[in-house]
Amino acid sequence: MHKAYVALGSNLCDPASQVNNAFSALAKMPNTTVLQCSSLYQSEPVGYDNQPDFINAVAEIETDLTPESLLTALFDIEQSFGRERPFTNAPRILDLDLLLYDSVVQKTDFLTLPHPRLHLRGFVLLPLAEIAPDLVISHEDVIPQHSNVVKLADTFRNQGIQKLSNHSA
């Protein structure tokens, strides 16, 4: 079995419910177990401002799917929720990103691990630090130095990302 971390986000159609339903959908993937779910976090949109705030979270899973099969399964879940991709950073019912998969480092046209913008996204780092405070993220091409996720997340603590009470809020 392999450990992976998945970011979840939504800003349409009752985003908190979408994220909580996505936690359940992750648990239904073949040969996959959800180990932990972060609290929900509210954040302002990034990249395209004319849209509602997002609800974000991170799940830690254990799976025997390959990284590519896992990403395909995540895309299938997004599509089953009605995800559309009209333009980059558009509002969305559900967004699922594969952040980390064991200590795999790869860059292909289909998948880059660790996620290439992981270290730049407070709305990902804060929930990730909540459920995996001892996690060290390292890859010279993606993250400039080996960094503890809590240390990376600390730079985003006062930037308008609000932790909600728990993942079923």
Secondary structure, 3 states (H helix, E strand, C coil): CEEEEEEEEECCCCHHHHHHHHHHHHHCCCCEEEEEECCCEEECCCCCCCCCCEEEEEEEEEECCCHHHHHHHHHHHHHHCCCCCCCCCCCCCCEEEEEEECCCCEECCCCEECCCCHHHCHHHHHHHHHHCCCCEEEECCCEEEEEEHHHHHHCCCCCCCEECCCCCC
